[in-house]
Amino acid sequence: MSSAARILVTGFEPFGGETVNASWEAAKELEGWRHDEFTAVARLLPCAYDSSVTKLIHEIETIRPEALLMTGQAARRAAVSVERFARNLDDAAAADNDSVLRKMMRISDDAPARLEATASVSAIAKAIRDAGIPARVSTDAGGFVCNHLYFGALQHLGDQGSAIPAIFLHLPVTPEQTPPGASAKRLTPAKAADALRVAAAALIRASNSVAAV
């Protein structure tokens, strides 16, 4: 593995009138974090369907990471959710930050109904739980920008023939946030960042395994 190996970690900008997004509050803490030969690079993405994917692909092509850890906020969830699938469907009640509203719209006509993570979701969820942070495997990444980004990322990597491990994690909101319908169980940005470091370490192990084949 090259000494310049990178893991790309992404989070979203605030949306829905909030001033922070739990995903970026955690993801930005990984900028410059090192593990084995890897260095983490954190990038903020727009909370918008098309521009989030466009920016992510630009960052992938620029940074050329050996692993990809995407994160988003899920206010109603009480634990870190390690997403197994991205659905080929945009379906949300709220508009994105570009004022785009999408209901029951396929993301791609040339792709299956869902794409699967390219890393072991069960191993990552277990590693986070073993670190003392609530986590579970999820099979529903929703129908908003998080799922759209995840699907776009997996589709892009597949089209490029890339074998890098890629995963999406939904994080509970921070104690200071007040989105409607939020779970009473929250994660501080520090704890959420700890969960991301554990997940990143697991992805790095997966990347090392791919490189060794």
Backbone hydrogen bonds in HBPLUS format (Angstrom, degrees):
<---DONOR---> <-ACCEPTOR-->    atom                        ^
c    i                          cat <-CA-CA->   ^        H-A-AA   ^      H-
h    n   atom  resd res      DA  || num        DHA   H-A  angle D-A-AA Bond
n    s   type  num  typ     dist DA aas  dist angle  dist       angle   num
A0005-ALA N   A0002-SER O   3.13 MM   3  5.38 150.4  2.22 117.6 116.1     1
A0039-THR N   A0005-ALA O   3.08 MM  34  6.47 145.0  2.20 140.3 148.2     2
A0066-GLU N   A0006-ARG O   2.78 MM  60  5.75 162.5  1.81 157.3 159.4     3
A0007-ILE N   A0039-THR O   3.10 MM  32  6.24 152.5  2.17 138.0 140.6     4
A0041-VAL N   A0007-ILE O   2.93 MM  34  6.20 158.4  1.98 158.7 160.0     5
A0008-LEU N   A0067-ALA O   3.02 MM  59  6.38 157.1  2.07 159.2 153.4     6
A0069-LEU N   A0008-LEU O   2.81 MM  61  6.12 172.9  1.82 169.3 171.2     7
A0009-VAL N   A0041-VAL O   2.87 MM  32  5.99 170.3  1.88 153.4 154.8     8
A0043-ARG N   A0009-VAL O   2.88 MM  34  6.34 150.1  1.97 157.0 165.7     9
A0010-THR N   A0069-LEU O   2.97 MM  59  6.50 153.5  2.04 153.1 159.7    10
A0071-THR N   A0010-THR O   3.01 MM  61  5.88 130.5  2.27 129.2 143.4    11
A0011-GLY N   A0043-ARG O   3.18 MM  32  6.62 149.4  2.28 153.7 159.0    12
A0045-LEU N   A0011-GLY O   2.81 MM  34  6.04 157.4  1.86 158.4 166.2    13
A0013-GLU N   A0045-LEU O   3.01 MM  32  6.17 140.3  2.17 173.2 173.0    14
A0018-GLU N   A0015-PHE O   3.23 MM   3  5.68 168.5  2.25 115.1 118.1    15
A0024-TRP N   A0021-ASN O   3.11 MM   3  5.65 120.1  2.48 112.0 124.7    16
A0025-GLU N   A0021-ASN O   3.06 MM   4  6.30 163.7  2.09 159.9 165.1    17
A0026-ALA N   A0022-ALA O   3.20 MM   4  6.34 143.6  2.34 140.1 147.5    18
A0027-ALA N   A0023-SER O   2.81 MM   4  5.95 168.8  1.82 150.2 154.1    19
A0028-LYS N   A0024-TRP O   2.98 MM   4  5.69 169.5  1.99 144.7 147.3    20
A0029-GLU N   A0026-ALA O   3.07 MM   3  5.57 145.3  2.20 111.1 120.9    21
A0030-LEU N   A0027-ALA O   2.98 MM   3  5.59 163.3  2.01 118.4 123.9    22
A0031-GLU N   A0028-LYS O   3.34 MM   3  5.59 166.0  2.36 106.9 111.1    23
A0033-TRP N   A0030-LEU O   2.89 MM   3  5.12 167.0  1.91 129.4 131.8    24
A0032-GLY N   A0040-ALA O   2.93 MM   8  5.25 160.1  1.97 147.0 144.5    25
A0040-ALA N   A0033-TRP O   2.76 MM   7  5.21 158.9  1.81 155.3 162.5    26
A0035-HIS N   A0038-PHE O   3.00 MM   3  5.25 156.9  2.06 138.3 144.7    27
A0038-PHE N   A0035-HIS O   2.82 MM   3  5.25 151.5  1.90 141.1 139.9    28
A0097-ASN N   A0047-CYS O   2.87 MM  50  5.66 171.1  1.88 164.4 162.5    29
A0052-SER N   A0048-ALA O   3.05 MM   4  5.61 147.5  2.16 141.4 147.8    30
A0054-THR N   A0050-ASP O   3.03 MM   4  6.28 164.1  2.05 153.9 159.0    31
A0055-LYS N   A0051-SER O   2.95 MM   4  5.98 163.1  1.98 143.0 147.2    32
A0056-LEU N   A0052-SER O   2.97 MM   4  6.11 158.3  2.02 142.5 149.2    33
A0057-ILE N   A0053-VAL O   2.92 MM   4  6.08 169.5  1.93 155.5 157.8    34
A0058-HIS N   A0054-THR O   3.07 MM   4  6.27 155.0  2.14 142.5 149.8    35
A0059-GLU N   A0055-LYS O   2.92 MM   4  6.21 157.1  1.97 151.4 157.3    36
A0060-ILE N   A0056-LEU O   2.83 MM   4  6.13 157.2  1.88 155.1 161.9    37
A0061-GLU N   A0057-ILE O   2.92 MM   4  6.11 163.5  1.95 151.2 155.1    38
A0062-THR N   A0058-HIS O   2.89 MM   4  6.03 141.0  2.04 142.9 154.2    39
A0063-ILE N   A0059-GLU O   2.78 MM   4  5.71 171.8  1.78 153.0 155.8    40
A0064-ARG N   A0060-ILE O   2.79 MM   4  5.12 144.2  1.91 130.8 142.3    41
A0068-LEU N   A0165-PRO O   2.99 MM  97  6.36 159.0  2.04 158.5 162.7    42
A0167-ILE N   A0068-LEU O   3.11 MM  99  6.54 148.7  2.21 151.4 160.1    43
A0070-MET N   A0167-ILE O   2.93 MM  97  6.18 176.6  1.94 164.7 163.5    44
A0169-LEU N   A0070-MET O   2.82 MM  99  6.27 156.4  1.88 152.5 158.2    45
A0072-GLY N   A0169-LEU O   2.93 MM  97  6.39 145.0  2.05 154.2 159.1    46
A0171-LEU N   A0072-GLY O   2.77 MM  99  6.11 160.6  1.81 154.0 158.6    47
A0074-ALA N   A0171-LEU O   2.92 MM  97  5.79 164.1  1.95 153.4 151.7    48
A0077-ARG N   A0074-ALA O   3.13 MM   3  5.68 161.1  2.17 117.3 123.3    49
A0183-SER N   A0075-ALA O   2.88 MM 108  6.28 162.9  1.91 145.9 143.4    50
A0080-VAL N   A0134-PRO O   3.02 MM  54  6.18 160.7  2.05 139.3 134.2    51
A0136-ARG N   A0080-VAL O   2.89 MM  56  6.34 149.0  1.99 167.8 177.3    52
A0081-SER N   A0170-HIS O   2.91 MM  89  4.96 166.7  1.92 147.2 151.4    53
A0170-HIS N   A0081-SER O   2.87 MM  89  4.96 161.2  1.91 145.0 149.6    54
A0082-VAL N   A0136-ARG O   2.88 MM  54  6.18 171.3  1.89 163.9 166.6    55
A0138-SER N   A0082-VAL O   2.91 MM  56  5.67 170.4  1.92 137.0 137.4    56
A0083-GLU N   A0168-PHE O   2.96 MM  85  5.56 163.9  1.98 168.9 172.9    57
A0084-ARG N   A0138-SER O   2.85 MM  54  6.05 166.0  1.87 168.0 170.5    58
A0117-ALA N   A0084-ARG O   2.84 MM  33  5.36 159.6  1.88 154.5 155.3    59
A0086-ALA N   A0115-LEU O   2.86 MM  29  5.29 154.6  1.92 153.1 160.6    60
A0115-LEU N   A0086-ALA O   2.87 MM  29  5.29 156.1  1.92 151.0 158.4    61
A0088-ASN N   A0113-ALA O   2.81 MM  25  5.02 164.9  1.84 140.6 136.4    62
A0090-ASP N   A0105-MET O   2.72 MM  15  5.12 165.4  1.74 153.2 158.2    63
A0105-MET N   A0090-ASP O   2.95 MM  15  5.12 170.6  1.95 152.4 154.7    64
A0091-ASP N   A0143-GLY O   2.84 MM  52  4.56 158.4  1.89 121.6 128.9    65
A0092-ALA N   A0102-ARG O   3.03 MM  10  6.20 164.5  2.05 171.0 169.9    66
A0096-ASP N   A0100-VAL O   2.88 MM   4  5.34 155.5  1.94 139.4 142.4    67
A0099-SER N   A0096-ASP O   2.91 MM   3  5.22 151.5  1.99 119.2 120.4    68
A0118-THR N   A0166-ALA O   3.28 MM  48  5.28 150.2  2.37 148.8 154.2    69
A0124-ILE N   A0120-SER O   3.15 MM   4  6.38 158.0  2.20 147.6 153.5    70
A0125-ALA N   A0121-VAL O   2.92 MM   4  6.09 165.5  1.95 151.2 155.2    71
A0126-LYS N   A0122-SER O   2.98 MM   4  6.08 159.5  2.03 144.4 150.3    72
A0127-ALA N   A0123-ALA O   2.96 MM   4  6.12 156.2  2.01 142.6 149.3    73
A0128-ILE N   A0124-ILE O   3.05 MM   4  6.30 154.9  2.12 149.9 155.9    74
A0129-ARG N   A0125-ALA O   2.99 MM   4  6.26 160.5  2.03 149.1 154.7    75
A0130-ASP N   A0126-LYS O   2.79 MM   4  6.00 158.6  1.84 153.5 159.9    76
A0131-ALA N   A0128-ILE O   3.08 MM   3  5.11 137.9  2.26  96.1 108.3    77
A0133-ILE N   A0128-ILE O   3.26 MM   5  5.74 160.1  2.30 146.1 144.9    78
A0132-GLY N   A0129-ARG O   2.79 MM   3  5.14 157.9  1.84 115.7 119.8    79
A0148-HIS N   A0144-PHE O   3.12 MM   4  6.34 162.8  2.15 151.4 156.9    80
A0149-LEU N   A0145-VAL O   2.79 MM   4  5.95 163.3  1.82 156.7 159.6    81
A0150-TYR N   A0146-CYS O   3.00 MM   4  6.23 165.0  2.02 151.0 155.4    82
A0151-PHE N   A0147-ASN O   2.87 MM   4  6.08 165.8  1.89 155.5 158.8    83
A0152-GLY N   A0148-HIS O   2.92 MM   4  6.10 164.3  1.94 148.5 153.5    84
A0153-ALA N   A0149-LEU O   2.80 MM   4  6.01 155.5  1.86 153.8 160.5    85
A0154-LEU N   A0150-TYR O   2.99 MM   4  6.21 172.2  1.99 155.2 156.8    86
A0155-GLN N   A0151-PHE O   2.86 MM   4  5.98 158.6  1.90 152.1 158.8    87
A0156-HIS N   A0152-GLY O   2.93 MM   4  6.01 157.8  1.98 141.8 148.0    88
A0157-LEU N   A0153-ALA O   2.92 MM   4  6.16 168.2  1.93 156.4 159.3    89
A0158-GLY N   A0154-LEU O   2.95 MM   4  6.03 157.2  2.00 142.9 149.6    90
A0159-ASP N   A0155-GLN O   2.86 MM   4  6.05 159.9  1.90 149.7 155.3    91
A0160-GLN N   A0156-HIS O   2.96 MM   4  6.17 143.9  2.09 146.1 155.9    92
A0162-SER N   A0157-LEU O   2.85 MM   5  5.04 157.0  1.90 159.6 156.3    93
A0161-GLY N   A0158-GLY O   3.05 MM   3  5.03 154.6  2.12 101.1 109.1    94
A0187-LEU N   A0173-VAL O   3.25 MM  14  6.36 161.3  2.28 147.0 152.7    95
A0177-GLN N   A0174-THR O   3.20 MM   3  5.54 153.2  2.28 110.5 117.8    96
A0182-ALA N   A0179-PRO O   3.37 MM   3  5.76 146.6  2.49 138.2 133.5    97
A0192-ALA N   A0188-THR O   2.88 MM   4  6.13 165.4  1.90 160.9 165.7    98
A0193-ALA N   A0189-PRO O   2.84 MM   4  5.95 151.5  1.92 141.9 149.6    99
A0194-ASP N   A0190-ALA O   3.00 MM   4  6.28 147.6  2.10 140.2 149.2   100
A0195-ALA N   A0191-LYS O   2.98 MM   4  6.36 152.2  2.06 147.2 154.3   101
A0196-LEU N   A0192-ALA O   3.01 MM   4  6.37 150.1  2.10 144.4 152.6   102
A0197-ARG N   A0193-ALA O   2.92 MM   4  6.23 151.3  2.00 148.9 156.6   103
A0198-VAL N   A0194-ASP O   3.05 MM   4  6.36 157.1  2.11 150.3 155.9   104
A0199-ALA N   A0195-ALA O   2.96 MM   4  6.22 162.4  1.99 148.7 153.7   105
A0200-ALA N   A0196-LEU O   2.72 MM   4  5.86 157.5  1.77 148.4 155.4   106
A0201-ALA N   A0197-ARG O   2.91 MM   4  6.07 155.5  1.97 145.3 151.5   107
A0202-ALA N   A0198-VAL O   3.08 MM   4  6.38 151.9  2.16 145.2 152.6   108
A0203-LEU N   A0199-ALA O   2.95 MM   4  6.28 152.3  2.03 148.2 156.1   109
A0204-ILE N   A0200-ALA O   2.86 MM   4  6.13 150.5  1.95 148.5 157.1   110
A0205-ARG N   A0201-ALA O   3.01 MM   4  6.32 153.3  2.09 144.1 150.8   111
A0206-ALA N   A0202-ALA O   3.02 MM   4  6.32 153.4  2.09 142.5 150.0   112
A0207-SER N   A0203-LEU O   2.79 MM   4  6.09 151.9  1.87 147.5 155.6   113
A0208-ASN N   A0204-ILE O   2.86 MM   4  6.12 157.9  1.91 150.8 156.4   114
A0209-SER N   A0205-ARG O   3.00 MM   4  6.25 147.5  2.11 142.7 151.5   115
A0210-VAL N   A0206-ALA O   3.01 MM   4  6.34 153.8  2.08 147.3 153.9   116
A0211-ALA N   A0207-SER O   2.93 MM   4  6.19 161.8  1.96 151.7 156.6   117
A0212-ALA N   A0208-ASN O   3.04 MM   4  6.16 134.3  2.26 136.8 148.2   118
A0213-VAL N   A0210-VAL O   3.17 MM   3  5.42 150.9  2.26 104.7 113.2   119
